[in-house]
Amino acid sequence: MRLIIASLLLCLLAGSTALVADEGMWTFDNPPLQQLKDRYSFTPTQQWLDHVRLSSIRFNDGGSGSFVSPNGLAITNHHVAFGQLQKLSSEQKDYVHDGFYAKTRAEELKCPDLELNVLVSMENVTARVQGAVKAGMSEKQGLDARKAEEAKIQKESLDKTGFRSDVVSLYHGGEYWLYRYKKYTDVRLVFAPEQQTAFFGGDPDNFTYPRYDLDFAIMRAYENGKPASTPDYLKWNAKGAADGEVVFVSGNPGGTERGLTMAQLEVEHDVFYPMQIDRYKRELRAMREYSARGSEQARQAADLIFGLENSLKAVSGEYQGMDKNLFDKKRKEESDLRAKVANNPQWQREFGDAWDAIAAVTKKEEDLTKFQQYRSISTSSTLARIARQIVVMAAEVKKPDAERISGYHDSELEELKFYLLSPAPVYKEFEEALLTYSLQDSLDHLGANDPWVKAIIGNRKPAELATDVIRNTKLADPAFRQTLVDGGEAAVSASTDPLIVLARKTDPFFREIRKNMEESVESVLTSSEEKVAKARFAVYGKAVYPDATFTLRLTFGKVEGYPMNGTKAPSKTTFYGLYDRAASFDFKAPFNLTKRFVDRKDKIDLSTPLDFVASLDIIGGNSGSPVINRNGEFVGIIFDGNIESLTGNFEYLGETNRAVAVHSAAIIEALRKVYDAGALADELTSR
């Protein structure tokens, strides 16, 4: 689920004059030690920080989690695990609807294509990446030089250490860091509640509080066919955190835009947000039509519909939050920063032209983004995406590593093949519906006279073309994909598979758009944003945090309620509230209870805390992040933010912005008394 979660510093990354008390998504190389000491009289040691980092997990299909036992047991959200639950399900066994519990390790189910990452080291490589740009280079040459150096660094690191190695841009190019990850690709499902229990209240309750959800799932990482040894794990504290207690989140926020310039913020508001909202609405409508065909079609589309509903509500909230107050605040922050730069002749020479350069390029970005969005067959259909990636990979791997496009470097090929060759089930009827929607969307937005539309759709109806290529492709078979991957460019060029043929037709358009985007937009933005970042460092120092990048961050806050609707929201809810809310809606969906919770009500201690809120600065990607106390213990798991948090993409509002989490006590109470999973509860709470 998308989450948005006494002045202490001079500025926010975006150049603001003061950070809100609990604001910040801090990198582990630059933790907010002074703020924690001043506000909460707590200074985490390096040992504490290392332990938390090594206990934290990135779920590479879009969320976070943590190890909670020395034997590879990992916890995340049900909605983060949703995709794997659906891939493990079938028409006969629906683990999303019914839940799952492996009573023994032999019963644990291997996820078809899940990769977990643990950040084992960080290395500052800013000097290498920025130093690759030489005097006299054009902006495009500078971009190419940066990318080549990044690929070289990643390859050197992978060959030397064997760890997944990613060069991460922080502060919009102000710094570059090499992050090395230990990865797990044998991950098995241990437990998941029913979706109705995990997502009680459905879309009406999404991004609201009070909440009554048990949004968690438990998996286990394996190595060499055995449960992984994970000595760094979070010990379970079943008492949880008390009202007013300081807590921390270690997770992977997916992305924020707090560091945008005013020109970028304006084009986001005027162009990109309306475009994205329109796309979500159109795709959601198409998927609901498909879901209405029958119960099996509804099961196949459930994960996508869930994600679209969630994203639409989140993005619509962000868009509504881009009001005059936000723009006035951001405009003042930028004006203040630019004034400080202008008053220093050296800074003005080095950085002064960056804002105007960014503003000049936004119109080009607007036009090219439209083409990126609609001149593509792979925005929705899994099979079409696979076809495009196979075609692109066949051409790219022949090139020197430094000249390849992102995603196809030597250091990235193992991961690419892991997903390309996934044994996850593919449903052709569903794929037809997805490709039909995508092609129709392109036709509607580009028009029949667009060169891409003429070349790809021609005079055919989108539904006719989609049906033809999906029904006749062999790409649903992983073994067939393997032959194309192994055969390389010769096999791909000779293939008569209709979806591969279609992907070959789209490839020149893909490369032309990418070339224009790099030359006209990305090269200018990379150079200019780096200047803005350096200006902020020069003016404010590094007492700031970078925008989120789906890499590990530490946030802090305290458990506390907040003013809401003329009253006050409590810091926690209980099982009493779950049954009351269900009864208040006469047990009608989406406020109905599963049979287990109806039958086991008398066994539950209804005063047990269920969910709670804290002033933690988080956003999408933090789903599944552990909530940790000052002893480094697990006290809860993030699953949402309140409605007031939806502007968190652009700013943090400390008075009302709250992260919503499942309480550690609720998980143990449910495992023992509702699901008869006492053995699992014992493993979680074992010291």
Legacy VTK file of the C-alpha trace (Angstrom):
# vtk DataFile Version 3.0
C-alpha trace
ASCII
DATASET POLYDATA
POINTS 687 float
0.000 0.000 0.000
1.245 3.393 -0.800
2.269 5.101 2.431
3.050 8.694 3.135
4.163 8.787 6.443
11.200 22.900 17.994
13.094 23.178 14.626
16.159 21.017 14.563
17.907 21.687 11.266
18.440 24.555 8.939
16.573 23.079 6.012
14.851 20.241 4.281
16.417 18.855 1.110
14.148 21.081 -0.918
15.722 24.073 0.731
13.158 24.714 3.439
14.087 26.854 6.405
13.359 24.238 9.088
12.652 20.559 9.527
9.538 19.502 11.388
10.463 17.696 14.615
10.207 14.073 13.482
10.797 14.705 9.794
13.282 12.831 7.670
14.111 9.666 5.731
17.733 9.312 6.781
20.431 7.213 5.153
22.348 4.906 7.474
25.618 6.681 6.708
24.119 9.936 8.006
21.715 9.119 10.865
20.033 12.003 12.754
22.054 11.528 15.935
21.828 15.080 17.244
18.088 15.328 16.640
17.476 12.068 18.492
19.637 13.159 21.387
17.983 16.557 21.652
14.400 15.373 21.239
14.359 11.906 22.809
17.588 11.708 24.853
18.640 8.700 22.809
21.775 8.210 20.751
21.878 4.954 18.784
25.282 3.295 18.767
26.969 2.097 15.590
26.275 -1.457 16.760
22.556 -0.610 17.081
22.510 0.922 13.602
24.356 -2.013 12.029
22.075 -4.542 13.702
18.934 -2.753 12.511
20.324 -2.395 8.980
21.268 -6.067 8.716
17.880 -7.115 10.108
16.027 -5.060 7.500
14.892 -6.437 4.149
13.938 -4.943 0.815
11.244 -6.940 -0.974
12.142 -6.299 -4.590
8.565 -6.458 -5.827
7.832 -3.225 -4.009
8.005 -3.261 -0.213
10.013 -3.742 2.943
10.301 -6.255 5.764
12.593 -7.631 8.436
14.059 -10.836 9.772
12.361 -11.896 13.004
14.149 -15.153 13.795
17.676 -16.548 13.438
16.333 -19.112 10.950
15.353 -16.851 8.065
11.834 -16.002 9.194
10.822 -12.704 7.588
7.747 -10.540 8.075
6.151 -8.086 5.669
2.648 -6.887 4.818
-0.033 -9.089 3.341
-0.432 -6.530 0.574
3.304 -6.714 -0.184
3.007 -10.496 -0.361
-0.237 -10.251 -2.379
1.461 -10.776 -5.741
3.292 -13.905 -4.624
0.152 -15.232 -2.908
-1.712 -14.840 -6.171
1.058 -16.495 -8.174
0.996 -19.451 -5.767
-2.792 -19.733 -6.029
-4.957 -21.434 -8.604
-8.623 -21.766 -9.435
-8.717 -24.617 -6.911
-6.640 -22.993 -4.131
-6.983 -19.268 -3.494
-4.471 -18.312 -0.806
-5.374 -14.626 -1.136
-8.973 -15.263 -0.144
-8.499 -18.211 2.206
-5.107 -17.488 3.774
-2.302 -19.989 4.302
-0.373 -21.596 7.146
2.490 -24.067 6.790
2.486 -26.098 9.993
5.830 -27.632 9.082
8.773 -26.397 7.036
8.050 -29.095 4.481
4.720 -27.391 3.797
6.241 -23.952 3.137
5.581 -22.869 -0.468
8.380 -21.512 -2.646
7.546 -18.123 -4.159
8.023 -18.187 -7.938
9.923 -14.917 -8.394
10.636 -13.066 -5.171
14.026 -11.525 -4.391
14.913 -10.233 -0.926
17.817 -7.803 -0.402
19.779 -7.032 2.761
22.074 -4.003 2.669
25.478 -5.274 3.807
27.686 -2.287 2.980
27.717 1.283 1.653
30.563 3.065 -0.104
30.675 6.685 -1.226
31.629 6.720 -4.922
30.679 10.340 -5.623
34.194 11.297 -6.647
34.374 8.491 -9.212
30.999 9.156 -10.817
31.180 12.939 -10.864
34.871 12.790 -11.758
34.049 10.855 -14.920
32.670 14.086 -16.378
35.577 16.009 -17.888
35.875 19.675 -18.759
34.576 20.459 -22.217
32.113 17.568 -22.350
28.608 18.270 -23.563
25.763 17.459 -21.206
25.004 14.280 -23.184
28.660 13.242 -23.080
28.662 13.900 -19.344
25.566 11.740 -18.895
27.149 8.904 -20.869
30.357 9.212 -18.841
28.465 9.027 -15.539
26.480 5.985 -16.654
29.582 4.203 -17.958
31.393 4.770 -14.670
28.382 3.538 -12.686
28.259 0.346 -14.764
31.995 -0.146 -14.249
31.711 0.304 -10.481
28.822 -2.149 -10.273
30.601 -4.784 -12.342
33.842 -4.444 -10.351
31.948 -4.804 -7.093
29.901 -7.786 -8.241
33.008 -9.608 -9.483
34.920 -8.835 -6.291
32.259 -9.550 -3.674
29.483 -11.577 -5.302
26.951 -9.199 -3.755
24.291 -7.434 -5.743
25.869 -4.013 -6.361
23.835 -0.890 -7.130
25.115 2.638 -7.610
22.475 4.888 -6.044
22.068 8.573 -6.798
21.227 10.607 -3.680
20.366 14.296 -3.354
19.471 14.339 -7.076
23.047 13.617 -8.082
24.717 15.455 -5.224
26.120 12.139 -4.008
26.536 8.640 -5.430
26.809 5.588 -3.218
27.573 1.952 -3.961
25.122 -0.232 -2.065
25.978 -3.919 -1.791
23.193 -6.375 -1.004
23.067 -9.979 0.040
20.144 -11.399 -1.885
17.814 -14.328 -1.321
15.853 -15.812 -4.226
14.604 -18.963 -2.508
11.834 -17.469 -0.395
8.942 -19.543 0.919
5.508 -18.636 2.213
4.879 -19.575 5.838
1.725 -17.713 6.839
-0.801 -15.223 5.510
-4.232 -14.315 6.883
-7.236 -13.964 4.630
-7.272 -10.767 2.582
-10.474 -9.682 4.294
-8.678 -9.810 7.644
-5.564 -8.080 6.304
-7.554 -5.392 4.485
-10.619 -5.064 6.699
-12.608 -2.015 5.624
-11.360 -2.250 2.054
-10.841 0.802 -0.100
-13.181 3.032 2.010
-10.845 2.646 5.004
-7.629 2.812 2.966
-5.454 5.796 3.986
-7.627 6.468 7.026
-7.440 5.957 10.772
-8.618 4.481 13.161
-7.942 1.107 11.479
-8.491 -2.552 12.337
-6.290 -4.511 9.919
-4.011 -7.513 10.424
-1.927 -6.644 7.390
1.023 -9.004 7.715
2.475 -12.111 6.110
5.396 -14.298 7.097
7.954 -15.905 4.799
11.238 -17.720 5.222
14.482 -17.186 3.323
16.399 -20.311 2.284
19.974 -20.922 1.184
21.159 -24.148 -0.385
17.801 -25.746 0.306
17.896 -24.983 4.045
16.496 -22.149 6.163
18.923 -19.241 5.965
21.023 -18.431 8.997
20.130 -14.851 9.938
21.942 -13.930 13.164
20.873 -10.313 12.749
17.138 -10.306 13.389
14.717 -8.236 15.421
13.655 -9.785 18.699
9.910 -9.686 19.212
8.467 -7.443 21.898
4.853 -8.567 22.343
4.043 -5.639 24.624
4.642 -3.208 21.787
5.245 0.504 22.229
3.424 2.711 24.713
1.728 6.010 23.981
4.401 8.707 23.727
7.276 6.241 23.254
9.937 6.940 20.653
9.969 4.413 17.811
11.912 3.915 14.588
11.243 2.545 11.133
13.915 0.929 8.977
12.572 0.485 5.470
12.786 1.364 1.799
10.616 4.372 0.910
9.998 4.186 -2.810
10.306 7.811 -3.853
9.569 11.375 -2.835
9.692 14.652 -4.733
10.481 17.084 -1.943
13.586 18.269 -3.778
11.882 19.330 -7.011
12.326 22.843 -8.312
9.252 25.023 -8.803
9.320 24.416 -12.547
9.288 20.665 -11.975
6.555 20.923 -9.367
4.376 22.915 -11.756
4.677 20.386 -14.575
3.926 17.600 -12.109
0.704 19.386 -11.166
-0.314 20.495 -14.640
0.690 17.467 -16.709
2.035 14.348 -15.058
-0.452 13.912 -12.213
-3.536 14.364 -14.448
-2.004 11.951 -16.963
-1.380 9.307 -14.297
-4.793 9.684 -12.675
-6.469 9.326 -16.075
-4.467 6.193 -16.799
-5.308 4.596 -13.450
-9.002 5.284 -13.966
-9.056 3.852 -17.480
-7.092 0.735 -16.563
-9.172 0.182 -13.437
-12.358 0.401 -15.478
-11.010 -2.157 -17.969
-9.920 -4.538 -15.213
-13.268 -4.315 -13.442
-14.960 -5.214 -16.709
-12.685 -8.226 -17.010
-13.277 -9.194 -13.377
-17.028 -9.153 -13.969
-16.713 -12.040 -16.446
-16.612 -14.606 -13.630
-15.101 -15.685 -10.325
-11.886 -17.008 -11.859
-11.357 -13.828 -13.851
-11.987 -11.864 -10.652
-9.309 -13.916 -8.877
-6.805 -13.354 -11.687
-7.338 -9.578 -11.664
-7.544 -9.149 -7.875
-3.945 -8.077 -7.257
-3.935 -5.575 -10.112
-7.296 -4.101 -9.131
-6.120 -3.788 -5.522
-2.986 -1.985 -6.655
-4.839 0.330 -9.034
-7.438 1.309 -6.429
-4.696 1.959 -3.924
-2.569 3.975 -6.343
-5.522 6.001 -7.590
-6.520 6.995 -4.065
-2.928 7.846 -3.154
-2.105 9.841 -6.276
-5.443 11.659 -6.186
-4.724 12.648 -2.580
-1.247 13.859 -3.494
-2.696 15.878 -6.369
-5.339 17.482 -4.155
-2.613 18.363 -1.671
-0.723 20.375 -4.305
-2.562 23.510 -3.261
-1.684 27.182 -2.981
-0.165 26.705 0.486
2.230 24.056 -0.791
3.226 26.099 -3.826
3.709 29.263 -1.760
5.902 27.362 0.700
8.003 25.739 -2.034
8.304 29.018 -3.950
9.648 30.786 -0.861
12.120 27.979 -0.136
13.468 28.148 -3.677
13.630 31.945 -3.661
15.544 31.929 -0.389
18.067 29.400 -1.683
18.559 31.195 -4.988
19.039 34.487 -3.181
21.799 32.995 -1.027
23.463 31.594 -4.150
23.178 34.934 -5.959
24.809 36.760 -3.063
27.950 34.631 -3.383
29.755 35.289 -6.696
31.454 31.886 -6.747
28.232 30.010 -6.048
26.422 32.053 -8.658
29.035 31.180 -11.295
28.930 27.480 -10.442
25.234 26.924 -9.731
23.229 30.003 -10.679
21.969 28.841 -14.090
20.652 25.469 -12.900
17.066 26.479 -12.116
16.504 28.189 -15.474
17.980 25.199 -17.315
15.592 22.849 -15.524
12.647 25.105 -16.318
13.599 25.223 -20.006
13.677 21.454 -20.335
10.323 20.710 -18.690
8.317 21.299 -21.890
10.446 18.783 -23.785
10.018 16.340 -20.893
6.247 16.770 -21.063
6.084 15.845 -24.757
8.500 12.922 -24.560
6.839 11.493 -21.452
3.579 11.262 -23.378
5.332 9.236 -26.064
7.034 7.045 -23.444
3.655 6.337 -21.909
1.647 5.584 -25.019
4.136 4.401 -27.651
4.566 1.129 -25.802
2.997 -2.317 -25.784
4.383 -3.239 -22.373
2.743 -0.871 -19.900
0.190 -3.456 -18.701
0.656 -6.916 -20.218
3.219 -9.194 -18.565
3.788 -11.166 -21.758
4.268 -7.990 -23.799
6.795 -6.757 -21.239
8.668 -10.054 -21.436
8.703 -9.860 -25.235
10.078 -6.313 -25.198
12.779 -7.158 -22.660
13.916 -10.211 -24.621
14.166 -8.161 -27.818
16.057 -5.343 -26.094
18.372 -7.714 -24.230
19.342 -9.560 -27.404
20.620 -6.316 -28.904
22.161 -4.846 -25.766
24.312 -7.745 -24.581
26.389 -7.530 -27.775
27.529 -4.035 -26.833
30.359 -3.138 -24.455
28.946 -3.020 -20.948
29.459 0.725 -20.580
27.366 1.456 -23.685
24.286 -0.534 -22.711
21.070 0.981 -21.484
20.165 0.730 -17.826
18.816 -2.641 -16.774
20.967 -4.616 -19.206
24.472 -4.194 -17.755
26.458 -7.281 -16.803
25.765 -6.627 -13.131
22.009 -6.595 -13.827
21.560 -9.573 -16.142
21.139 -12.199 -13.428
18.209 -10.342 -11.922
16.694 -9.669 -15.353
16.789 -13.362 -16.251
15.361 -14.301 -12.842
12.169 -12.431 -13.701
12.128 -13.236 -17.430
12.210 -16.970 -16.708
9.778 -16.902 -13.791
7.570 -19.998 -13.526
4.666 -17.874 -12.255
1.381 -18.735 -13.989
0.265 -16.611 -16.933
-3.424 -16.393 -17.838
-3.874 -15.737 -21.537
-7.418 -14.410 -21.297
-6.219 -11.913 -18.716
-3.234 -11.001 -20.900
-5.580 -10.386 -23.838
-7.600 -7.966 -21.718
-4.459 -6.169 -20.544
-2.987 -5.766 -24.015
-6.357 -4.740 -25.457
-6.635 -1.992 -22.867
-3.060 -0.835 -23.472
-3.392 -0.677 -27.251
-6.771 1.065 -27.043
-5.327 3.575 -24.592
-2.485 4.319 -27.010
-4.885 4.743 -29.919
-7.169 7.046 -27.932
-4.333 9.317 -26.800
-2.114 9.325 -29.887
-4.709 9.124 -32.645
-4.868 6.935 -35.742
-2.338 9.051 -37.667
0.477 8.672 -35.127
3.447 6.836 -36.705
3.589 4.312 -33.840
-0.122 3.586 -34.096
0.146 3.123 -37.865
3.103 0.763 -37.520
1.838 -1.309 -34.595
-1.964 -1.265 -34.735
-2.554 -0.250 -38.334
-6.142 -0.720 -39.459
-6.880 -3.471 -36.942
-8.942 -3.067 -33.820
-6.867 -3.210 -30.622
-8.897 -6.159 -29.319
-8.370 -8.078 -32.543
-4.612 -7.515 -32.531
-4.301 -8.376 -28.834
-6.290 -11.587 -29.221
-4.205 -12.666 -32.202
-0.764 -12.170 -30.657
-1.595 -13.427 -27.160
-3.414 -16.572 -28.250
-0.638 -17.533 -30.653
2.444 -16.604 -28.642
4.473 -19.279 -26.877
5.928 -16.840 -24.342
3.657 -18.104 -21.579
6.016 -21.117 -21.466
9.229 -20.328 -19.505
11.067 -23.012 -21.487
10.329 -21.160 -24.728
11.583 -17.926 -23.210
14.757 -19.755 -22.201
15.434 -20.761 -25.827
15.192 -17.131 -26.942
17.376 -15.859 -24.106
19.991 -18.544 -24.769
19.778 -18.104 -28.549
20.480 -14.381 -28.365
20.033 -11.995 -31.258
20.003 -14.719 -33.905
17.115 -16.557 -32.247
15.187 -13.367 -31.533
15.632 -12.023 -35.065
14.529 -15.302 -36.617
11.573 -15.839 -34.304
8.115 -15.863 -35.862
6.370 -15.760 -32.511
3.738 -13.013 -33.016
4.482 -11.218 -29.755
8.219 -11.190 -30.454
7.480 -9.894 -33.963
5.343 -7.126 -32.461
8.076 -6.262 -29.961
10.619 -6.043 -32.790
8.344 -3.525 -34.536
8.159 -1.355 -31.438
11.896 -1.456 -30.714
12.933 1.396 -33.068
10.320 3.663 -31.463
11.519 2.685 -27.982
15.108 3.511 -28.861
14.246 6.786 -30.582
12.242 8.009 -27.582
15.001 6.951 -25.228
17.657 8.690 -27.323
15.638 11.917 -27.441
14.903 11.748 -23.717
18.591 11.301 -22.876
19.810 14.043 -25.225
17.100 16.626 -24.575
15.976 15.976 -21.009
17.942 13.530 -18.861
21.368 14.953 -19.690
20.250 18.487 -18.821
18.406 17.446 -15.672
21.287 15.306 -14.411
23.780 18.142 -14.796
21.465 20.864 -13.492
20.061 18.892 -10.561
23.618 18.109 -9.502
24.296 21.837 -9.429
21.194 22.477 -7.313
22.298 19.726 -4.921
25.769 21.241 -4.630
24.194 24.628 -3.988
22.169 23.191 -1.123
25.246 21.524 0.321
27.150 24.800 0.041
24.403 26.805 1.754
23.049 24.333 4.292
25.652 21.587 4.662
24.701 17.921 4.935
22.325 18.290 7.867
19.610 17.193 5.459
18.171 13.960 4.116
17.850 13.006 0.430
14.629 12.257 -1.401
13.549 8.619 -1.152
15.007 6.188 -3.726
13.685 2.743 -2.661
16.832 2.273 -0.616
17.184 1.734 3.119
16.294 4.676 5.347
15.816 5.272 9.060
12.952 7.396 10.355
11.952 8.243 13.900
8.910 9.542 15.753
6.687 8.749 18.685
3.482 6.852 19.247
0.774 9.475 19.521
-2.730 10.333 18.373
-3.587 13.514 16.506
-6.400 16.049 16.017
-9.015 14.764 13.572
-12.497 15.890 12.489
-12.892 18.203 15.459
-11.903 15.509 17.941
-8.792 13.404 18.566
-7.719 10.096 17.079
-6.311 7.644 19.663
-2.799 6.306 19.387
-4.079 2.728 19.223
-7.113 0.617 18.361
-8.112 -2.762 19.843
-9.968 -5.904 18.848
-12.997 -4.381 20.580
-12.997 -1.757 17.838
-12.773 -4.362 15.077
-15.987 -6.038 16.170
-17.702 -2.712 16.801
-16.861 -1.379 13.333
-18.079 -4.592 11.702
-21.336 -4.451 13.672
-21.795 -0.766 12.858
-21.964 -1.694 9.182
-24.164 -4.755 9.853
-21.232 -6.990 8.908
-21.601 -6.033 5.239
-18.580 -5.997 2.913
-16.006 -4.596 3.129
-16.652 -4.535 6.893
-17.486 -8.206 7.207
-15.538 -10.608 9.410
-14.174 -13.954 8.313
-15.698 -17.078 9.827
-12.612 -17.570 11.976
-13.059 -14.223 13.666
-16.766 -14.793 14.190
-16.233 -18.245 15.672
-13.199 -17.336 17.814
-14.396 -14.018 19.257
-14.770 -15.449 22.762
-11.180 -16.715 22.733
-9.620 -13.326 21.912
-8.585 -10.826 24.563
-10.490 -7.961 22.939
-8.480 -5.343 24.829
-5.340 -6.369 22.910
-3.990 -3.466 20.813
-4.614 -4.091 17.104
-3.238 -1.102 15.167
-1.454 2.087 16.220
-0.127 5.352 14.808
3.173 7.196 15.182
4.651 10.436 13.834
6.927 8.568 11.424
7.892 10.116 8.087
7.251 7.340 5.554
5.794 6.773 2.083
5.092 4.010 -0.469
7.784 1.329 -0.329
7.807 1.494 3.468
4.980 -1.048 3.488
6.136 -3.954 5.652
8.828 -1.930 7.424
9.387 -2.928 11.039
8.561 -0.489 13.813
11.409 -0.744 16.328
11.866 0.495 19.880
15.066 1.951 21.322
16.180 -1.550 22.330
16.124 -2.602 18.689
13.072 -4.825 19.219
10.147 -5.423 16.867
6.997 -3.683 18.144
4.924 -3.424 14.977
4.784 -3.355 11.195
3.953 -0.369 8.984
1.074 -0.870 6.554
-0.449 2.523 5.760
-0.636 6.244 6.400
-3.593 8.391 7.347
-5.391 10.623 4.867
-3.484 13.640 6.177
-0.223 12.015 5.116
-0.963 11.924 1.395
0.966 15.125 0.718
4.059 13.375 2.101
5.444 13.073 -1.403
6.123 16.811 -1.215
6.182 17.731 2.480
5.876 16.339 6.000
3.184 17.810 8.272
4.184 16.822 11.778
0.979 17.712 13.607
-1.258 15.338 11.659
0.941 13.116 9.462
0.790 9.600 10.926
2.063 6.202 9.885
-0.305 3.315 10.654
1.077 -0.010 11.912
-0.089 -3.415 13.075
0.738 -3.937 16.764
3.109 -6.770 17.666
0.684 -8.011 20.340
-2.151 -8.331 17.807
-0.097 -10.626 15.589
0.686 -13.036 18.430
-2.896 -12.914 19.738
-4.273 -13.797 16.297
-1.722 -16.530 15.593
-2.405 -18.286 18.896
-6.146 -17.819 19.315
-7.562 -17.472 15.808
-5.261 -19.439 13.509
-4.003 -22.240 15.784
-0.479 -21.228 14.781
1.086 -21.490 18.222
4.297 -23.014 16.878
4.843 -20.022 14.625
4.081 -17.631 17.490
6.624 -19.508 19.596
9.293 -19.111 16.921
8.579 -15.377 16.705
8.727 -14.795 20.456
11.590 -17.186 21.223
14.631 -15.432 22.664
LINES 2 689
5 0 1 2 3 4
682 5 6 7 8 9 10 11 12 13 14 15 16 17 18 19 20 21 22 23 24 25 26 27 28 29 30 31 32 33 34 35 36 37 38 39 40 41 42 43 44 45 46 47 48 49 50 51 52 53 54 55 56 57 58 59 60 61 62 63 64 65 66 67 68 69 70 71 72 73 74 75 76 77 78 79 80 81 82 83 84 85 86 87 88 89 90 91 92 93 94 95 96 97 98 99 100 101 102 103 104 105 106 107 108 109 110 111 112 113 114 115 116 117 118 119 120 121 122 123 124 125 126 127 128 129 130 131 132 133 134 135 136 137 138 139 140 141 142 143 144 145 146 147 148 149 150 151 152 153 154 155 156 157 158 159 160 161 162 163 164 165 166 167 168 169 170 171 172 173 174 175 176 177 178 179 180 181 182 183 184 185 186 187 188 189 190 191 192 193 194 195 196 197 198 199 200 201 202 203 204 205 206 207 208 209 210 211 212 213 214 215 216 217 218 219 220 221 222 223 224 225 226 227 228 229 230 231 232 233 234 235 236 237 238 239 240 241 242 243 244 245 246 247 248 249 250 251 252 253 254 255 256 257 258 259 260 261 262 263 264 265 266 267 268 269 270 271 272 273 274 275 276 277 278 279 280 281 282 283 284 285 286 287 288 289 290 291 292 293 294 295 296 297 298 299 300 301 302 303 304 305 306 307 308 309 310 311 312 313 314 315 316 317 318 319 320 321 322 323 324 325 326 327 328 329 330 331 332 333 334 335 336 337 338 339 340 341 342 343 344 345 346 347 348 349 350 351 352 353 354 355 356 357 358 359 360 361 362 363 364 365 366 367 368 369 370 371 372 373 374 375 376 377 378 379 380 381 382 383 384 385 386 387 388 389 390 391 392 393 394 395 396 397 398 399 400 401 402 403 404 405 406 407 408 409 410 411 412 413 414 415 416 417 418 419 420 421 422 423 424 425 426 427 428 429 430 431 432 433 434 435 436 437 438 439 440 441 442 443 444 445 446 447 448 449 450 451 452 453 454 455 456 457 458 459 460 461 462 463 464 465 466 467 468 469 470 471 472 473 474 475 476 477 478 479 480 481 482 483 484 485 486 487 488 489 490 491 492 493 494 495 496 497 498 499 500 501 502 503 504 505 506 507 508 509 510 511 512 513 514 515 516 517 518 519 520 521 522 523 524 525 526 527 528 529 530 531 532 533 534 535 536 537 538 539 540 541 542 543 544 545 546 547 548 549 550 551 552 553 554 555 556 557 558 559 560 561 562 563 564 565 566 567 568 569 570 571 572 573 574 575 576 577 578 579 580 581 582 583 584 585 586 587 588 589 590 591 592 593 594 595 596 597 598 599 600 601 602 603 604 605 606 607 608 609 610 611 612 613 614 615 616 617 618 619 620 621 622 623 624 625 626 627 628 629 630 631 632 633 634 635 636 637 638 639 640 641 642 643 644 645 646 647 648 649 650 651 652 653 654 655 656 657 658 659 660 661 662 663 664 665 666 667 668 669 670 671 672 673 674 675 676 677 678 679 680 681 682 683 684 685 686
